[in-house]
Amino acid sequence: MLGVSGLRVAHIISNLGAGGAEGSLYRLIKSVPGGSGLHAVITFKSGGVNAALLRKLGVAVHELGTKTSLGGIWRMPGLTRTLRHFKPDIVQGWMYHGNVAATLSQRFASRPAKVCWNVRQTSSRLHDDKLLTQPLILAGAPLSKFCSQIIYNSWLSAEQHERYGYARDKRCVIHNGIDCDEFMPIPGSHARLCDLLKVPAGSRLIGRIGRKAKMKDHATMFRAFAELARDPLNQLVLIGHGMDRHDSDLAKWANDTGAPARVHFLGARSDIAELLPGLDVNVSSSSTSEGFPNVVAEGMACGVPAVATDVGESLLILSDPDRIVPPGEPCALADRISRVLALPEVNRELLGRRDRTRMLQEFSISKAVKAYLETWNDCLA
């Protein structure tokens, strides 16, 4: 087994924005022992919050400067030059674009490395994905035989992609790791969040964290809040890229709740770990594509009870069927949220502590790091 100090890994990803996969990559590299110089990250698009964070760690971030995620696949000369200079033992792809690029890069490599893939979402119906992404998903079937391991972040994702023809014997499931030192309960956070929102201190804060995207199904969240808004203490807090009151869809949905003044749009934030502990309940309303929804696990690590739709590994994360509802059913979602909010405060705190304990025991970042290192070393054995 190759020691950690000798393992060099080049990660290929389409961008380093504020998405879940991008954040997982940053936290993985941050937590791997042995030094930041053992990792290089190649990104198709330039910029992004996680690019800055990685550079602060001392990680070399190489930007191919493409305008689209697909464009990086055609920048093979620049990609292979970077890999030739870094001399990795492992080339780790991230998501479909990164996986395909990682595999193709080794066709031109003078010193081929072992290639691992990382599939970060479920795919029950191909047409749920973007039109230009669909061919890449299908291309993964024949290309998968050329990689050493396919790392999935959920069992369901593995099963679904293997139905497309992905190599079953390459399967490796590693659930996302949560940094429970970053995401943790913070005393007084509820009062501070109420102050930020300019709402009464006794308000009940219902949070939905996620970028504006079809798969996140914010429409169902708004329809659920239309039921919950009958209680004047309930407030809806929306955080994520594109969550802006000036967006015509979001503005209409907020008005349709009947309580638009109690719908709060905070947009993209860099202080999620400080805001999350202030919520009374943390909600995931996604309808498709989620593999391992980070926001559910991160909220649980903060001691905030979660309610989630039955998508990806939400049930496995929560381990509580009473807080899981079918996707696309706003009445069921509102009912489960109401049940959590109706708990006496001491019971809700006990539930939050139980959830945090589960994250510490089952989904810690240290457990994920150990699994990645074992997988990479097995590839080189």
C-alpha positions as CSV (number, residue, x, y, z in Angstrom):
1,M,0.0,0.0,0.0
2,L,1.4,3.4,-1.1
3,G,1.9,5.7,1.9
4,V,-0.1,8.9,2.0
5,S,3.0,11.0,1.7
6,G,3.8,9.6,-1.8
7,L,0.3,9.7,-3.4
8,R,-0.2,12.4,-6.0
9,V,-3.7,13.1,-7.2
10,A,-4.9,15.3,-10.0
11,H,-8.6,16.2,-9.8
12,I,-10.5,17.2,-13.0
13,I,-13.8,19.1,-12.6
14,S,-15.8,21.4,-14.8
15,N,-15.9,24.4,-12.4
16,L,-15.2,25.4,-8.8
17,G,-18.4,27.3,-8.0
18,A,-20.6,27.0,-5.0
19,G,-22.1,23.6,-5.8
20,G,-22.2,20.5,-3.6
21,A,-19.6,18.5,-5.6
22,E,-17.2,21.5,-5.7
23,G,-17.5,21.9,-2.0
24,S,-17.0,18.2,-1.4
25,L,-13.8,18.3,-3.4
26,Y,-12.5,21.3,-1.4
27,R,-13.3,19.6,2.0
28,L,-11.8,16.3,0.8
29,I,-8.5,17.9,-0.1
30,K,-8.5,20.1,3.0
31,S,-8.9,17.0,5.2
32,V,-6.5,14.6,3.5
33,P,-3.3,14.3,5.5
34,G,0.1,14.7,3.8
35,G,0.1,18.2,2.4
36,S,-1.7,20.3,-0.2
37,G,1.2,19.9,-2.7
38,L,0.1,16.3,-3.3
39,H,-3.1,17.5,-5.0
40,A,-3.7,19.6,-8.2
41,V,-7.1,20.7,-9.5
42,I,-7.8,21.3,-13.1
43,T,-11.0,23.2,-13.8
44,F,-12.5,23.9,-17.2
45,K,-14.0,27.3,-16.2
46,S,-12.2,30.0,-14.4
47,G,-12.9,31.5,-11.0
48,G,-15.4,30.3,-8.3
49,V,-15.5,30.4,-4.6
50,N,-13.9,27.0,-4.2
51,A,-11.0,27.9,-6.5
52,A,-10.1,30.7,-4.0
53,L,-10.5,28.4,-1.0
54,L,-8.3,25.7,-2.6
55,R,-5.6,28.3,-3.4
56,K,-5.6,29.4,0.3
57,L,-4.7,25.8,1.2
58,G,-1.8,26.0,-1.2
59,V,-3.3,23.7,-3.8
60,A,-2.3,24.4,-7.4
61,V,-5.5,25.2,-9.4
62,H,-5.1,25.2,-13.2
63,E,-7.9,26.9,-15.2
64,L,-8.4,26.0,-18.8
65,G,-10.5,29.1,-19.3
66,T,-13.5,27.6,-21.2
67,K,-16.9,29.3,-21.3
68,T,-18.8,26.1,-20.9
69,S,-18.4,22.8,-19.0
70,L,-18.3,20.9,-22.3
71,G,-15.6,23.0,-23.7
72,G,-12.9,21.6,-21.4
73,I,-13.2,18.2,-23.0
74,W,-11.8,19.8,-26.2
75,R,-8.9,21.4,-24.4
76,M,-6.9,18.1,-24.3
77,P,-3.5,19.7,-25.1
78,G,-3.7,22.1,-22.1
79,L,-5.0,19.3,-19.9
80,T,-2.4,16.8,-20.8
81,R,0.4,19.4,-20.4
82,T,-0.7,20.1,-16.9
83,L,-0.9,16.4,-16.0
84,R,2.5,15.8,-17.6
85,H,4.0,18.5,-15.4
86,F,2.3,17.3,-12.2
87,K,3.0,13.6,-12.7
88,P,0.0,12.2,-10.8
89,D,-0.4,8.7,-9.6
90,I,-4.2,9.0,-9.7
91,V,-6.4,11.2,-12.1
92,Q,-9.7,11.7,-10.3
93,G,-12.6,12.9,-12.4
94,W,-15.5,14.7,-10.8
95,M,-18.9,14.4,-12.4
96,Y,-19.6,13.5,-16.0
97,H,-17.5,16.2,-17.8
98,G,-14.5,15.6,-15.5
99,N,-14.8,11.8,-15.8
100,V,-14.8,11.8,-19.6
101,A,-11.9,14.3,-19.7
102,A,-9.9,12.2,-17.1
103,T,-10.3,9.1,-19.3
104,L,-9.5,10.8,-22.6
105,S,-6.5,12.6,-21.1
106,Q,-4.8,9.2,-20.5
107,R,-5.0,8.3,-24.2
108,F,-2.4,11.0,-24.8
109,A,-0.4,10.6,-21.6
110,S,3.3,9.7,-21.9
111,R,3.1,8.4,-18.3
112,P,-0.4,7.0,-17.9
113,A,-2.0,7.2,-14.4
114,K,-4.8,5.3,-12.9
115,V,-8.2,7.0,-13.5
116,C,-11.0,7.1,-11.0
117,W,-14.4,8.5,-11.7
118,N,-16.8,10.3,-9.3
119,V,-20.5,10.2,-10.0
120,R,-22.4,12.7,-7.8
121,Q,-26.0,12.3,-8.7
122,T,-28.8,9.9,-9.4
123,S,-30.4,9.6,-12.8
124,S,-33.7,7.8,-12.8
125,R,-34.8,9.5,-16.1
126,L,-32.2,10.7,-18.6
127,H,-34.4,13.6,-19.7
128,D,-34.2,15.1,-16.3
129,D,-30.6,16.2,-17.1
130,K,-29.5,19.0,-19.3
131,L,-29.7,18.2,-23.0
132,L,-25.9,18.5,-23.5
133,T,-25.2,16.4,-20.4
134,Q,-27.3,13.4,-21.6
135,P,-24.8,12.2,-24.2
136,L,-22.0,12.4,-21.6
137,I,-24.0,10.2,-19.3
138,L,-24.5,7.6,-22.0
139,A,-20.9,7.9,-23.2
140,G,-19.9,6.8,-19.7
141,A,-21.1,3.2,-20.4
142,P,-18.4,2.3,-22.9
143,L,-15.8,4.5,-21.4
144,S,-16.2,3.1,-17.9
145,K,-14.3,0.0,-18.8
146,F,-11.1,2.2,-19.1
147,C,-11.2,3.5,-15.5
148,S,-10.0,1.8,-12.4
149,Q,-12.9,2.7,-10.0
150,I,-16.2,4.5,-10.3
151,I,-16.9,6.3,-7.0
152,Y,-20.6,6.9,-6.4
153,N,-21.9,9.0,-3.5
154,S,-25.0,6.8,-3.2
155,W,-26.0,3.2,-3.7
156,L,-29.0,4.3,-5.8
157,S,-26.8,6.2,-8.1
158,A,-24.6,3.1,-8.7
159,E,-27.7,1.0,-9.5
160,Q,-29.1,3.5,-11.9
161,H,-25.9,4.2,-13.8
162,E,-25.2,0.4,-14.1
163,R,-28.6,0.1,-15.9
164,Y,-27.1,2.5,-18.5
165,G,-24.2,0.1,-18.9
166,Y,-21.6,1.5,-16.4
167,A,-19.1,-1.2,-15.4
168,R,-20.6,-3.0,-12.4
169,D,-17.2,-4.4,-11.3
170,K,-15.8,-0.9,-10.9
171,R,-18.4,0.2,-8.3
172,C,-17.2,1.9,-5.2
173,V,-19.7,3.8,-2.9
174,I,-18.3,6.5,-0.7
175,H,-20.8,8.8,0.9
176,N,-20.0,12.5,1.2
177,G,-18.1,13.4,4.4
178,I,-19.3,16.2,6.6
179,D,-16.9,18.4,8.5
180,C,-18.6,18.4,11.9
181,D,-16.1,21.0,13.2
182,E,-17.3,23.4,10.5
183,F,-21.0,22.5,10.7
184,M,-21.9,22.4,14.3
185,P,-24.5,24.0,16.7
186,I,-23.8,27.6,17.6
187,P,-25.4,29.1,20.7
188,G,-27.4,32.2,20.0
189,S,-27.5,31.5,16.2
190,H,-31.4,31.6,16.0
191,A,-31.5,35.0,17.5
192,R,-28.8,36.3,15.2
193,L,-30.6,34.9,12.2
194,C,-33.9,36.5,13.3
195,D,-32.0,39.8,13.6
196,L,-30.6,39.4,10.1
197,L,-34.0,38.7,8.7
198,K,-35.6,41.5,10.8
199,V,-38.3,39.2,12.2
200,P,-39.5,38.6,15.8
201,A,-37.2,36.6,18.0
202,G,-40.0,34.0,18.5
203,S,-40.3,33.2,14.8
204,R,-40.0,29.7,13.5
205,L,-37.4,29.6,10.7
206,I,-37.9,27.1,7.9
207,G,-34.8,26.8,5.7
208,R,-34.4,25.7,2.2
209,I,-30.8,25.8,1.0
210,G,-30.1,25.1,-2.6
211,R,-29.4,26.9,-5.9
212,K,-32.3,27.7,-8.3
213,A,-32.5,24.5,-10.4
214,K,-35.3,22.3,-11.7
215,M,-34.1,19.4,-9.6
216,K,-34.3,21.3,-6.4
217,D,-38.1,21.7,-6.9
218,H,-38.5,25.1,-5.1
219,A,-42.1,25.2,-6.5
220,T,-43.1,22.4,-4.2
221,M,-41.4,24.2,-1.3
222,F,-43.4,27.3,-1.9
223,R,-46.6,25.4,-2.2
224,A,-45.8,23.7,1.1
225,F,-45.1,27.1,2.7
226,A,-48.5,28.3,1.5
227,E,-50.0,25.8,4.0
228,L,-47.4,26.6,6.7
229,A,-47.9,30.4,6.3
230,R,-51.3,30.2,8.0
231,D,-49.3,30.3,11.2
232,P,-47.9,33.9,11.5
233,L,-44.8,32.7,13.3
234,N,-43.6,30.7,10.4
235,Q,-40.9,32.2,8.1
236,L,-39.3,30.7,5.0
237,V,-35.6,31.3,4.5
238,L,-34.2,30.6,1.0
239,I,-30.4,30.5,0.5
240,G,-28.5,29.7,-2.7
241,H,-27.3,30.9,-6.1
242,G,-30.2,32.5,-8.0
243,M,-32.5,32.7,-4.9
244,D,-33.5,36.3,-5.6
245,R,-36.8,38.1,-5.2
246,H,-36.2,39.8,-8.5
247,D,-36.5,36.4,-10.3
248,S,-39.9,36.3,-11.9
249,D,-40.7,32.7,-11.0
250,L,-39.6,33.1,-7.4
251,A,-41.4,36.4,-7.0
252,K,-44.7,34.8,-8.3
253,W,-44.3,31.7,-6.1
254,A,-43.6,33.9,-3.0
255,N,-46.8,35.9,-3.7
256,D,-48.8,32.8,-4.2
257,T,-48.0,31.7,-0.6
258,G,-50.2,34.5,0.6
259,A,-47.4,35.7,2.9
260,P,-44.6,37.1,0.6
261,A,-43.3,39.3,3.5
262,R,-42.4,36.2,5.4
263,V,-40.4,34.7,2.5
264,H,-36.8,35.7,2.7
265,F,-34.3,35.5,-0.2
266,L,-30.7,35.6,1.0
267,G,-29.1,34.5,-2.3
268,A,-25.7,32.8,-2.4
269,R,-23.8,33.0,0.9
270,S,-20.4,32.1,2.1
271,D,-21.5,31.8,5.7
272,I,-23.8,28.8,5.5
273,A,-22.2,27.1,8.5
274,E,-23.1,30.2,10.6
275,L,-26.7,30.5,9.2
276,L,-27.7,26.8,9.3
277,P,-27.7,26.4,13.1
278,G,-30.2,29.3,13.4
279,L,-32.9,27.4,11.6
280,D,-35.7,25.5,13.4
281,V,-36.1,23.0,10.6
282,N,-34.0,22.4,7.5
283,V,-35.8,21.2,4.3
284,S,-34.8,19.5,1.1
285,S,-37.6,19.5,-1.5
286,S,-35.6,18.0,-4.4
287,S,-37.5,16.0,-7.0
288,T,-34.7,14.2,-8.9
289,S,-31.0,13.8,-9.4
290,E,-29.8,14.2,-5.8
291,G,-27.2,11.5,-4.9
292,F,-26.2,12.4,-1.4
293,P,-27.8,15.8,-0.5
294,N,-25.1,17.6,1.5
295,V,-27.5,20.2,2.8
296,V,-29.5,17.6,4.7
297,A,-26.4,16.2,6.4
298,E,-24.8,19.6,7.1
299,G,-28.0,20.8,8.8
300,M,-28.1,17.6,10.9
301,A,-24.4,18.2,11.9
302,C,-25.6,21.6,13.1
303,G,-28.2,20.0,15.3
304,V,-31.1,21.2,13.1
305,P,-33.9,18.6,12.4
306,A,-34.4,17.9,8.8
307,V,-37.3,17.0,6.6
308,A,-36.6,15.7,3.1
309,T,-38.1,14.2,0.0
310,D,-37.3,10.6,-0.7
311,V,-34.6,11.3,-3.3
312,G,-31.1,9.9,-3.4
313,E,-29.8,8.9,0.0
314,S,-32.0,11.1,2.1
315,L,-33.6,8.2,4.0
316,L,-30.2,6.7,4.7
317,I,-28.9,10.0,6.0
318,L,-31.9,10.7,8.2
319,S,-32.6,7.2,9.3
320,D,-36.1,8.4,10.2
321,P,-39.0,7.5,7.7
322,D,-41.3,9.9,9.6
323,R,-39.3,12.8,8.2
324,I,-39.2,11.6,4.6
325,V,-42.0,12.4,2.1
326,P,-42.5,11.5,-1.6
327,P,-41.2,14.2,-4.0
328,G,-43.6,16.7,-5.5
329,E,-46.2,16.4,-2.7
330,P,-46.4,19.9,-1.0
331,C,-49.2,18.9,1.4
332,A,-47.2,15.9,2.7
333,L,-44.1,18.1,3.0
334,A,-46.0,20.8,4.9
335,D,-47.4,18.2,7.2
336,R,-44.0,16.7,8.2
337,I,-42.5,20.2,8.7
338,S,-45.5,21.1,10.9
339,R,-44.9,18.0,13.0
340,V,-41.3,18.9,13.7
341,L,-42.2,22.5,14.5
342,A,-45.0,21.3,16.8
343,L,-42.5,19.4,19.0
344,P,-41.8,21.0,22.4
345,E,-38.5,22.8,22.2
346,V,-36.7,20.3,24.4
347,N,-37.8,17.4,22.1
348,R,-36.7,19.3,19.1
349,E,-33.3,19.8,20.7
350,L,-33.0,16.1,21.5
351,L,-33.9,15.3,17.9
352,G,-31.2,17.7,16.7
353,R,-28.6,16.1,19.1
354,R,-29.5,12.7,17.8
355,D,-29.0,13.8,14.2
356,R,-25.6,15.4,15.0
357,T,-24.5,12.2,16.7
358,R,-25.5,10.2,13.6
359,M,-23.3,12.5,11.4
360,L,-20.4,12.2,13.7
361,Q,-20.6,8.4,13.7
362,E,-21.6,7.6,10.2
363,F,-20.8,10.5,7.8
364,S,-17.8,12.3,9.1
365,I,-15.2,13.8,6.8
366,S,-12.5,11.6,8.3
367,K,-14.5,8.5,7.4
368,A,-14.8,9.7,3.8
369,V,-11.1,10.6,3.6
370,K,-10.1,7.1,4.8
371,A,-12.3,5.5,2.1
372,Y,-10.9,7.7,-0.7
373,L,-7.3,6.9,0.4
374,E,-8.0,3.2,0.5
375,T,-9.7,3.3,-2.9
376,W,-6.8,5.2,-4.5
377,N,-4.2,2.9,-3.0
378,D,-6.1,-0.2,-4.1
379,C,-5.9,1.2,-7.6
380,L,-2.1,1.3,-7.4
381,A,-1.7,-2.1,-5.6
